Amino acid sequence: MKCYVFSGIAKGVLEDIVRRNVRTIELRSAHNVATALRVNLGDCVFLTYSKMSDLERGVSGIIAEVNGKEVVHQSLFYSSPHYIEESEMAVVRLRLNPKGIGRIVQIRAGDILEAIEAEVVEVTKFTAW
């Protein structure tokens, strides 16, 4: 199945998603936000702790369905006695419904700030690689 890929997700967050303790995640890194902006409700997503540069065949992660999406812009302020600095970032919140564990069969990554997609196969306890 075709899934959008989110990489660099903390293992603790992935475990909380599987246990259904967490249903909504916030994506802040540029490559994950770029992918999340292209996701629609009902789409399949693949979340993994592997870094973007390590995405290849065999990488495992969680397969989930997107039930909700919210794009938020946040401003951060930093001040010192001599200047004030402001930065703004886009944050995408996705509400997820975990479906199972999967592995990447084939990855399709474009240029920077393009969506990362992969062909993913669901792994059961009887599947061998």
C-alpha positions as CSV (number, residue, x, y, z in Angstrom):
1,M,0.0,0.0,0.0
2,K,1.1,3.6,-0.7
3,C,1.8,5.6,2.5
4,Y,3.2,9.1,3.3
5,V,6.3,8.7,5.4
6,F,7.1,10.6,8.6
7,S,10.7,10.0,9.9
8,G,12.6,10.8,13.0
9,I,9.6,10.2,15.3
10,A,10.7,9.4,18.9
11,K,10.4,5.7,19.9
12,G,8.4,6.7,23.0
13,V,5.8,8.6,20.8
14,L,5.5,5.5,18.5
15,E,4.9,3.3,21.5
16,D,2.3,5.7,22.8
17,I,0.5,5.7,19.4
18,V,0.5,1.8,19.4
19,R,-0.9,1.8,22.9
20,R,-3.4,4.5,21.9
21,N,-2.3,6.7,24.7
22,V,-1.5,9.4,22.1
23,R,-3.9,10.0,19.1
24,T,-2.6,13.4,17.9
25,I,1.0,14.2,17.0
26,E,2.6,17.5,16.1
27,L,5.0,17.6,13.3
28,R,7.6,20.4,13.3
29,S,10.6,19.3,11.2
30,A,10.6,20.8,7.7
31,H,10.5,17.5,5.8
32,N,7.7,16.1,7.9
33,V,5.7,19.3,7.6
34,A,6.1,19.3,3.8
35,T,4.8,15.8,3.7
36,A,2.0,16.4,6.2
37,L,0.7,19.4,4.1
38,R,-0.1,16.9,1.3
39,V,-1.9,14.4,3.5
40,N,-5.7,14.2,3.4
41,L,-8.2,12.7,5.7
42,G,-8.3,8.9,5.3
43,D,-4.8,8.7,3.9
44,C,-2.4,6.0,5.0
45,V,0.8,7.2,6.8
46,F,3.9,5.4,7.9
47,L,5.8,6.6,11.0
48,T,9.3,5.5,11.9
49,Y,12.1,6.5,14.3
50,S,14.7,6.2,11.4
51,K,16.1,9.5,10.2
52,M,15.3,10.7,6.7
53,S,18.7,9.8,5.4
54,D,18.3,6.2,6.6
55,L,15.0,5.5,4.9
56,E,15.3,2.4,2.7
57,R,13.9,-1.0,2.0
58,G,13.3,-3.0,5.2
59,V,12.8,0.0,7.6
60,S,10.0,-0.8,10.1
61,G,7.4,1.5,11.6
62,I,3.7,2.1,12.3
63,I,1.0,2.2,9.7
64,A,-1.9,4.6,10.6
65,E,-4.9,6.3,9.1
66,V,-5.3,10.0,9.3
67,N,-8.6,11.0,11.0
68,G,-7.9,14.7,11.5
69,K,-5.6,17.4,10.3
70,E,-4.8,20.9,11.6
71,V,-2.2,23.4,10.4
72,V,-1.1,25.9,13.0
73,H,1.4,28.8,12.8
74,Q,3.4,29.5,16.0
75,S,5.5,32.5,16.8
76,L,8.5,32.3,19.1
77,F,10.1,35.4,20.7
78,Y,13.6,35.8,22.1
79,S,14.9,39.0,23.6
80,S,18.1,40.3,25.0
81,P,18.9,43.7,26.3
82,H,20.0,44.8,22.8
83,Y,17.4,43.2,20.4
84,I,14.2,41.2,20.0
85,E,14.1,38.3,17.7
86,E,10.9,36.6,16.4
87,S,10.6,33.4,14.4
88,E,7.5,31.7,13.0
89,M,7.0,28.1,12.2
90,A,4.3,26.0,10.7
91,V,3.1,23.0,12.8
92,V,0.9,20.3,11.4
93,R,-1.2,18.3,13.9
94,L,-2.4,14.9,12.7
95,R,-5.0,12.7,14.5
96,L,-4.1,9.1,13.9
97,N,-5.8,5.7,14.1
98,P,-3.0,3.0,14.2
99,K,-3.6,0.1,11.9
100,G,-0.5,-2.1,12.4
101,I,3.2,-2.5,12.0
102,G,4.8,-2.3,8.5
103,R,8.0,-2.3,6.5
104,I,9.1,-0.2,3.6
105,V,9.3,-2.1,0.3
106,Q,10.2,0.9,-1.9
107,I,10.8,4.5,-1.0
108,R,9.9,7.5,-3.3
109,A,11.6,10.7,-2.0
110,G,11.8,13.8,-4.1
111,D,13.7,17.0,-3.6
112,I,13.8,18.9,-0.4
113,L,10.3,20.0,0.8
114,E,8.6,17.4,-1.3
115,A,6.4,14.7,0.1
116,I,8.0,11.4,1.0
117,E,6.0,8.4,-0.1
118,A,6.7,4.7,0.2
119,E,5.2,1.3,-0.8
120,V,4.7,-0.3,2.6
121,V,3.7,-3.9,3.4
122,E,2.0,-4.8,6.7
123,V,4.0,-7.2,8.8
124,T,2.4,-9.9,10.9
125,K,4.1,-12.1,13.4
126,F,4.4,-14.8,10.8
127,T,6.1,-12.6,8.1
128,A,9.7,-13.3,7.6
129,W,12.3,-11.1,5.8
